[in-house]
Amino acid sequence: MDKIDSITSKTVVLPVENVDTDQIIPARFLKATSKVGLGSKLFADWRFDAEGKAKPDFVLNRPEASGAQILVAGDNFGCGSSREHAPWSLTDYGFRAVISTSIADIFRNNSLKNGLVPVVIDAASHAKLLAAPGAIVTISVADRTVTLPDGGKASFPIDPFARYCLLNGVDELEFLLSQDKEIAAFEKQRA
């Protein structure tokens, strides 16, 4: 996993509430065991018509969305089933963070384990972002803040261990393996 101290990017705004994981990545794509290529399936039923052609009016198909690393979503993002493919598809597409007023617990945990920063901010700050598609925003994992386009800041909560992992570019297994000497010493002393 890459280290994430801060992310500065333009935003893409998807002001839809209750976006569930089946909308993020439809179930028919869950056979994949690799993260690679899942970005092409992100929001597949919203992005493409029945013939596989891009719908020009969908936000991710617009030229101004190109290169954006921050998705500003409606309330209750990532609800539904616990598929890890949802954050995989978002990160493979190029997103590094999702900002909302609430993010489903299982989706949030899966995101943190896969290098996608789930950011929950207050309704007033969120409304500013919804009203400013394409705005440049900075998310500081280190400071737990979002710098808004007007220069204001909004704080967000993040689990301390997950924050440590993001800042150090390690997943849970890599963290555990980094403790090998301490674990071996403990086991030796215990025996």
C-alpha atoms as an extended CHARMM CRD file, in Angstrom:
* protein
*
       191  EXT
         1         1  MET       CA              0.0000000000        0.0000000000        0.0000000000  PROA      1               0.0000000000
         2         2  ASP       CA              1.2530000000        3.4980000000       -0.8070000000  PROA      2               0.0000000000
         3         3  LYS       CA              1.8160000000        6.0100000000        1.9870000000  PROA      3               0.0000000000
         4         4  ILE       CA             -0.9310000000        8.6120000000        2.2000000000  PROA      4               0.0000000000
         5         5  ASP       CA             -0.1410000000       11.7470000000        4.1730000000  PROA      5               0.0000000000
         6         6  SER       CA             -2.3250000000       14.0920000000        2.1560000000  PROA      6               0.0000000000
         7         7  ILE       CA             -4.2430000000       14.1810000000       -1.0920000000  PROA      7               0.0000000000
         8         8  THR       CA             -4.7340000000       17.3320000000       -3.1460000000  PROA      8               0.0000000000
         9         9  SER       CA             -7.0230000000       16.9660000000       -6.1200000000  PROA      9               0.0000000000
        10        10  LYS       CA             -9.9910000000       18.3200000000       -7.9530000000  PROA      10              0.0000000000
        11        11  THR       CA            -13.2550000000       16.7030000000       -6.9510000000  PROA      11              0.0000000000
        12        12  VAL       CA            -15.9370000000       14.7970000000       -8.7800000000  PROA      12              0.0000000000
        13        13  VAL       CA            -19.3920000000       15.2960000000       -7.2980000000  PROA      13              0.0000000000
        14        14  LEU       CA            -21.9060000000       12.4410000000       -7.2320000000  PROA      14              0.0000000000
        15        15  PRO       CA            -24.7470000000       13.8970000000       -5.1170000000  PROA      15              0.0000000000
        16        16  VAL       CA            -26.7000000000       10.6400000000       -4.9110000000  PROA      16              0.0000000000
        17        17  GLU       CA            -27.7250000000        9.3800000000       -1.4640000000  PROA      17              0.0000000000
        18        18  ASN       CA            -27.6650000000        5.7210000000       -0.3830000000  PROA      18              0.0000000000
        19        19  VAL       CA            -25.2320000000        4.5380000000       -3.0590000000  PROA      19              0.0000000000
        20        20  ASP       CA            -24.8240000000        0.8640000000       -2.2710000000  PROA      20              0.0000000000
        21        21  THR       CA            -21.9390000000       -1.4080000000       -3.1430000000  PROA      21              0.0000000000
        22        22  ASP       CA            -23.9330000000       -3.0700000000       -5.9490000000  PROA      22              0.0000000000
        23        23  GLN       CA            -24.1780000000        0.3250000000       -7.6350000000  PROA      23              0.0000000000
        24        24  ILE       CA            -20.4610000000        0.9650000000       -7.0650000000  PROA      24              0.0000000000
        25        25  ILE       CA            -19.6050000000       -2.3820000000       -8.6800000000  PROA      25              0.0000000000
        26        26  PRO       CA            -22.4080000000       -4.6490000000       -9.8640000000  PROA      26              0.0000000000
        27        27  ALA       CA            -22.4470000000       -8.2370000000       -8.5880000000  PROA      27              0.0000000000
        28        28  ARG       CA            -21.7130000000       -9.7280000000      -12.0120000000  PROA      28              0.0000000000
        29        29  PHE       CA            -18.1330000000       -8.4040000000      -11.7210000000  PROA      29              0.0000000000
        30        30  LEU       CA            -17.3860000000      -10.0050000000       -8.3500000000  PROA      30              0.0000000000
        31        31  LYS       CA            -15.7780000000      -13.1120000000       -9.8160000000  PROA      31              0.0000000000
        32        32  ALA       CA            -12.5230000000      -11.1980000000      -10.1830000000  PROA      32              0.0000000000
        33        33  THR       CA             -9.8560000000      -11.9750000000       -7.5980000000  PROA      33              0.0000000000
        34        34  SER       CA             -7.5250000000       -9.2190000000       -8.7460000000  PROA      34              0.0000000000
        35        35  LYS       CA             -7.9660000000       -5.5070000000       -8.1530000000  PROA      35              0.0000000000
        36        36  VAL       CA             -6.4740000000       -4.7090000000      -11.5550000000  PROA      36              0.0000000000
        37        37  GLY       CA             -9.0520000000       -3.6540000000      -14.1160000000  PROA      37              0.0000000000
        38        38  LEU       CA            -11.9540000000       -3.2180000000      -11.7120000000  PROA      38              0.0000000000
        39        39  GLY       CA            -11.9250000000        0.5470000000      -12.2650000000  PROA      39              0.0000000000
        40        40  SER       CA            -13.3900000000       -0.0730000000      -15.7050000000  PROA      40              0.0000000000
        41        41  LYS       CA            -16.4270000000       -1.6360000000      -13.9650000000  PROA      41              0.0000000000
        42        42  LEU       CA            -16.9230000000        1.2200000000      -11.4650000000  PROA      42              0.0000000000
        43        43  PHE       CA            -20.5600000000        2.3880000000      -11.5630000000  PROA      43              0.0000000000
        44        44  ALA       CA            -20.9280000000        0.2250000000      -14.7020000000  PROA      44              0.0000000000
        45        45  ASP       CA            -24.7300000000        0.3560000000      -14.8050000000  PROA      45              0.0000000000
        46        46  TRP       CA            -24.6820000000        4.1550000000      -14.4730000000  PROA      46              0.0000000000
        47        47  ARG       CA            -21.7030000000        4.7980000000      -16.7810000000  PROA      47              0.0000000000
        48        48  PHE       CA            -22.6470000000        2.5620000000      -19.7080000000  PROA      48              0.0000000000
        49        49  ASP       CA            -25.7790000000        1.7280000000      -21.6700000000  PROA      49              0.0000000000
        50        50  ALA       CA            -26.9470000000       -1.8200000000      -22.4810000000  PROA      50              0.0000000000
        51        51  GLU       CA            -24.5890000000       -1.9200000000      -25.4800000000  PROA      51              0.0000000000
        52        52  GLY       CA            -21.5720000000       -0.8950000000      -23.4010000000  PROA      52              0.0000000000
        53        53  LYS       CA            -21.3900000000        2.6650000000      -24.7160000000  PROA      53              0.0000000000
        54        54  ALA       CA            -20.5030000000        5.4470000000      -22.2820000000  PROA      54              0.0000000000
        55        55  LYS       CA            -23.4480000000        7.5980000000      -21.2100000000  PROA      55              0.0000000000
        56        56  PRO       CA            -22.2260000000       11.1580000000      -21.8540000000  PROA      56              0.0000000000
        57        57  ASP       CA            -24.3450000000       12.6600000000      -19.0820000000  PROA      57              0.0000000000
        58        58  PHE       CA            -22.8540000000       10.5240000000      -16.2810000000  PROA      58              0.0000000000
        59        59  VAL       CA            -20.3840000000       12.5370000000      -14.2070000000  PROA      59              0.0000000000
        60        60  LEU       CA            -17.4120000000       10.1480000000      -14.5820000000  PROA      60              0.0000000000
        61        61  ASN       CA            -17.7870000000       10.1910000000      -18.3630000000  PROA      61              0.0000000000
        62        62  ARG       CA            -17.3860000000       13.9630000000      -18.5820000000  PROA      62              0.0000000000
        63        63  PRO       CA            -13.9520000000       15.3520000000      -19.5180000000  PROA      63              0.0000000000
        64        64  GLU       CA            -13.7590000000       17.4910000000      -16.3640000000  PROA      64              0.0000000000
        65        65  ALA       CA            -13.7810000000       14.3270000000      -14.2120000000  PROA      65              0.0000000000
        66        66  SER       CA            -10.5380000000       13.0640000000      -15.7280000000  PROA      66              0.0000000000
        67        67  GLY       CA             -7.7430000000       12.7740000000      -13.1890000000  PROA      67              0.0000000000
        68        68  ALA       CA             -9.8640000000       13.5350000000      -10.1300000000  PROA      68              0.0000000000
        69        69  GLN       CA             -8.7860000000       11.5870000000       -7.0570000000  PROA      69              0.0000000000
        70        70  ILE       CA            -11.5330000000       12.7220000000       -4.6820000000  PROA      70              0.0000000000
        71        71  LEU       CA            -15.1700000000       11.6660000000       -4.9810000000  PROA      71              0.0000000000
        72        72  VAL       CA            -17.7260000000       13.7870000000       -3.1360000000  PROA      72              0.0000000000
        73        73  ALA       CA            -20.7560000000       11.5690000000       -2.6380000000  PROA      73              0.0000000000
        74        74  GLY       CA            -24.2160000000       11.8810000000       -1.1240000000  PROA      74              0.0000000000
        75        75  ASP       CA            -25.1560000000       10.6910000000        2.3400000000  PROA      75              0.0000000000
        76        76  ASN       CA            -24.8180000000        6.9970000000        3.3160000000  PROA      76              0.0000000000
        77        77  PHE       CA            -22.2260000000        6.0730000000        0.6980000000  PROA      77              0.0000000000
        78        78  GLY       CA            -21.1940000000        2.4120000000        0.4390000000  PROA      78              0.0000000000
        79        79  CYS       CA            -24.2260000000        0.8790000000        2.1140000000  PROA      79              0.0000000000
        80        80  GLY       CA            -25.3890000000       -2.6240000000        1.2480000000  PROA      80              0.0000000000
        81        81  SER       CA            -23.2890000000       -5.7620000000        1.0530000000  PROA      81              0.0000000000
        82        82  SER       CA            -19.7380000000       -6.0290000000        2.3160000000  PROA      82              0.0000000000
        83        83  ARG       CA            -17.9840000000       -6.5500000000       -1.0070000000  PROA      83              0.0000000000
        84        84  GLU       CA            -14.3450000000       -5.5040000000       -0.9020000000  PROA      84              0.0000000000
        85        85  HSD       CA            -14.5120000000       -5.0860000000       -4.6760000000  PROA      85              0.0000000000
        86        86  ALA       CA            -16.1990000000       -1.6960000000       -4.1370000000  PROA      86              0.0000000000
        87        87  PRO       CA            -13.1190000000        0.0980000000       -2.7490000000  PROA      87              0.0000000000
        88        88  TRP       CA            -10.9470000000       -1.9300000000       -5.1520000000  PROA      88              0.0000000000
        89        89  SER       CA            -12.8780000000       -0.5270000000       -8.1190000000  PROA      89              0.0000000000
        90        90  LEU       CA            -12.7020000000        3.0320000000       -6.7840000000  PROA      90              0.0000000000
        91        91  THR       CA             -8.9300000000        2.8820000000       -6.2330000000  PROA      91              0.0000000000
        92        92  ASP       CA             -8.2710000000        1.1210000000       -9.5450000000  PROA      92              0.0000000000
        93        93  TYR       CA            -10.2360000000        3.9020000000      -11.2500000000  PROA      93              0.0000000000
        94        94  GLY       CA             -7.9370000000        6.4570000000       -9.5860000000  PROA      94              0.0000000000
        95        95  PHE       CA             -9.8350000000        7.6840000000       -6.5390000000  PROA      95              0.0000000000
        96        96  ARG       CA             -7.8620000000        8.0360000000       -3.3170000000  PROA      96              0.0000000000
        97        97  ALA       CA            -10.6790000000        9.3630000000       -1.1140000000  PROA      97              0.0000000000
        98        98  VAL       CA            -14.4530000000        9.5640000000       -0.7830000000  PROA      98              0.0000000000
        99        99  ILE       CA            -16.0650000000       12.4520000000        1.0940000000  PROA      99              0.0000000000
       100       100  SER       CA            -19.6110000000       12.2290000000        2.4450000000  PROA      100             0.0000000000
       101       101  THR       CA            -21.7090000000       13.0630000000        5.4980000000  PROA      101             0.0000000000
       102       102  SER       CA            -21.8840000000        9.3600000000        6.3250000000  PROA      102             0.0000000000
       103       103  ILE       CA            -20.1630000000        6.2500000000        5.0090000000  PROA      103             0.0000000000
       104       104  ALA       CA            -21.3270000000        2.7150000000        5.7600000000  PROA      104             0.0000000000
       105       105  ASP       CA            -19.1950000000        0.9760000000        8.4070000000  PROA      105             0.0000000000
       106       106  ILE       CA            -18.1850000000       -2.1200000000        6.4390000000  PROA      106             0.0000000000
       107       107  PHE       CA            -17.3700000000       -0.0610000000        3.3340000000  PROA      107             0.0000000000
       108       108  ARG       CA            -15.3300000000        2.3640000000        5.4840000000  PROA      108             0.0000000000
       109       109  ASN       CA            -13.3220000000       -0.4930000000        7.0250000000  PROA      109             0.0000000000
       110       110  ASN       CA            -12.7300000000       -2.1530000000        3.6420000000  PROA      110             0.0000000000
       111       111  SER       CA            -11.6380000000        1.1930000000        2.2280000000  PROA      111             0.0000000000
       112       112  LEU       CA             -9.1130000000        1.8310000000        4.9810000000  PROA      112             0.0000000000
       113       113  LYS       CA             -7.6060000000       -1.6250000000        4.4730000000  PROA      113             0.0000000000
       114       114  ASN       CA             -7.1800000000       -0.9170000000        0.7560000000  PROA      114             0.0000000000
       115       115  GLY       CA             -5.7530000000        2.6060000000        0.7280000000  PROA      115             0.0000000000
       116       116  LEU       CA             -8.9860000000        4.5180000000        0.0380000000  PROA      116             0.0000000000
       117       117  VAL       CA             -9.5480000000        7.3000000000        2.5750000000  PROA      117             0.0000000000
       118       118  PRO       CA            -13.1910000000        7.5150000000        3.7420000000  PROA      118             0.0000000000
       119       119  VAL       CA            -13.8450000000       11.0640000000        4.9180000000  PROA      119             0.0000000000
       120       120  VAL       CA            -16.9740000000       11.9810000000        6.8900000000  PROA      120             0.0000000000
       121       121  ILE       CA            -17.4840000000       15.7140000000        7.3480000000  PROA      121             0.0000000000
       122       122  ASP       CA            -20.2250000000       17.9680000000        8.6820000000  PROA      122             0.0000000000
       123       123  ALA       CA            -23.2650000000       18.7910000000        6.5310000000  PROA      123             0.0000000000
       124       124  ALA       CA            -22.3730000000       22.4800000000        5.9930000000  PROA      124             0.0000000000
       125       125  SER       CA            -18.8660000000       21.6940000000        4.6900000000  PROA      125             0.0000000000
       126       126  HSD       CA            -20.2580000000       18.8630000000        2.5890000000  PROA      126             0.0000000000
       127       127  ALA       CA            -22.8310000000       21.2220000000        1.0520000000  PROA      127             0.0000000000
       128       128  LYS       CA            -20.0090000000       23.5650000000        0.0000000000  PROA      128             0.0000000000
       129       129  LEU       CA            -18.2830000000       20.7050000000       -1.8110000000  PROA      129             0.0000000000
       130       130  LEU       CA            -21.4920000000       19.5190000000       -3.4750000000  PROA      130             0.0000000000
       131       131  ALA       CA            -21.9750000000       23.0530000000       -4.8000000000  PROA      131             0.0000000000
       132       132  ALA       CA            -18.4440000000       23.2440000000       -6.2400000000  PROA      132             0.0000000000
       133       133  PRO       CA            -17.7580000000       20.3200000000       -8.6000000000  PROA      133             0.0000000000
       134       134  GLY       CA            -14.1580000000       20.2600000000       -9.7590000000  PROA      134             0.0000000000
       135       135  ALA       CA            -12.9530000000       22.3390000000       -6.8230000000  PROA      135             0.0000000000
       136       136  ILE       CA             -9.4390000000       21.6960000000       -5.5480000000  PROA      136             0.0000000000
       137       137  VAL       CA             -9.5020000000       20.1210000000       -2.0890000000  PROA      137             0.0000000000
       138       138  THR       CA             -6.7540000000       18.8810000000        0.2280000000  PROA      138             0.0000000000
       139       139  ILE       CA             -7.3300000000       15.9790000000        2.5670000000  PROA      139             0.0000000000
       140       140  SER       CA             -4.7230000000       15.6400000000        5.3110000000  PROA      140             0.0000000000
       141       141  VAL       CA             -4.6840000000       12.1950000000        6.8720000000  PROA      141             0.0000000000
       142       142  ALA       CA             -1.9640000000       13.4270000000        9.2240000000  PROA      142             0.0000000000
       143       143  ASP       CA             -4.0860000000       16.3230000000       10.5210000000  PROA      143             0.0000000000
       144       144  ARG       CA             -7.4880000000       14.6690000000        9.9500000000  PROA      144             0.0000000000
       145       145  THR       CA             -8.7250000000       17.7290000000        8.0680000000  PROA      145             0.0000000000
       146       146  VAL       CA            -10.1660000000       18.6810000000        4.7050000000  PROA      146             0.0000000000
       147       147  THR       CA             -9.1740000000       22.0720000000        3.3360000000  PROA      147             0.0000000000
       148       148  LEU       CA            -12.1820000000       23.4200000000        1.4700000000  PROA      148             0.0000000000
       149       149  PRO       CA            -12.0260000000       25.5770000000       -1.6830000000  PROA      149             0.0000000000
       150       150  ASP       CA            -12.7620000000       28.7200000000        0.3760000000  PROA      150             0.0000000000
       151       151  GLY       CA             -9.7880000000       27.9710000000        2.6670000000  PROA      151             0.0000000000
       152       152  GLY       CA            -11.9350000000       26.7510000000        5.5420000000  PROA      152             0.0000000000
       153       153  LYS       CA            -11.2290000000       23.4280000000        7.1900000000  PROA      153             0.0000000000
       154       154  ALA       CA            -13.4090000000       20.5360000000        8.2330000000  PROA      154             0.0000000000
       155       155  SER       CA            -12.1910000000       17.8070000000       10.5390000000  PROA      155             0.0000000000
       156       156  PHE       CA            -12.9560000000       14.1330000000       10.1210000000  PROA      156             0.0000000000
       157       157  PRO       CA            -12.5900000000       11.0780000000       12.3540000000  PROA      157             0.0000000000
       158       158  ILE       CA            -10.3250000000        8.1790000000       11.4800000000  PROA      158             0.0000000000
       159       159  ASP       CA             -9.3750000000        5.0810000000       13.4450000000  PROA      159             0.0000000000
       160       160  PRO       CA             -5.8830000000        5.6170000000       14.9360000000  PROA      160             0.0000000000
       161       161  PHE       CA             -4.5080000000        2.2680000000       13.7440000000  PROA      161             0.0000000000
       162       162  ALA       CA             -5.9230000000        2.7420000000       10.2380000000  PROA      162             0.0000000000
       163       163  ARG       CA             -4.4280000000        6.2450000000       10.2000000000  PROA      163             0.0000000000
       164       164  TYR       CA             -1.0470000000        4.8150000000       11.2290000000  PROA      164             0.0000000000
       165       165  CYS       CA             -1.2430000000        2.2550000000        8.4130000000  PROA      165             0.0000000000
       166       166  LEU       CA             -2.1360000000        4.8950000000        5.8000000000  PROA      166             0.0000000000
       167       167  LEU       CA              0.5950000000        7.2770000000        6.9350000000  PROA      167             0.0000000000
       168       168  ASN       CA              3.1990000000        4.4960000000        6.8890000000  PROA      168             0.0000000000
       169       169  GLY       CA              2.0190000000        2.7220000000        3.7560000000  PROA      169             0.0000000000
       170       170  VAL       CA              1.4210000000       -0.6320000000        5.4280000000  PROA      170             0.0000000000
       171       171  ASP       CA             -1.5960000000       -2.8860000000        5.5620000000  PROA      171             0.0000000000
       172       172  GLU       CA             -2.5270000000       -4.9280000000        8.6390000000  PROA      172             0.0000000000
       173       173  LEU       CA             -0.4350000000       -7.9400000000        7.5970000000  PROA      173             0.0000000000
       174       174  GLU       CA              2.6300000000       -5.8150000000        6.8240000000  PROA      174             0.0000000000
       175       175  PHE       CA              2.2610000000       -4.1630000000       10.2420000000  PROA      175             0.0000000000
       176       176  LEU       CA              2.0590000000       -7.5590000000       11.9220000000  PROA      176             0.0000000000
       177       177  LEU       CA              5.1160000000       -8.8140000000       10.0310000000  PROA      177             0.0000000000
       178       178  SER       CA              7.0360000000       -5.6910000000       11.0920000000  PROA      178             0.0000000000
       179       179  GLN       CA              6.5290000000       -6.7980000000       14.6940000000  PROA      179             0.0000000000
       180       180  ASP       CA              8.1620000000      -10.2070000000       14.1030000000  PROA      180             0.0000000000
       181       181  LYS       CA             11.1150000000       -9.6500000000       16.4680000000  PROA      181             0.0000000000
       182       182  GLU       CA              8.8810000000       -8.4490000000       19.2890000000  PROA      182             0.0000000000
       183       183  ILE       CA              6.4680000000      -11.3480000000       18.7730000000  PROA      183             0.0000000000
       184       184  ALA       CA              9.3220000000      -13.8820000000       18.7330000000  PROA      184             0.0000000000
       185       185  ALA       CA             10.8000000000      -12.3760000000       21.9230000000  PROA      185             0.0000000000
       186       186  PHE       CA              7.4180000000      -12.5040000000       23.6450000000  PROA      186             0.0000000000
       187       187  GLU       CA              6.8600000000      -16.1250000000       22.5960000000  PROA      187             0.0000000000
       188       188  LYS       CA             10.3610000000      -17.1010000000       23.7480000000  PROA      188             0.0000000000
       189       189  GLN       CA              9.8410000000      -15.4570000000       27.1320000000  PROA      189             0.0000000000
       190       190  ARG       CA              6.4120000000      -17.0810000000       27.4700000000  PROA      190             0.0000000000
       191       191  ALA       CA              7.6490000000      -20.6070000000       26.7500000000  PROA      191             0.0000000000
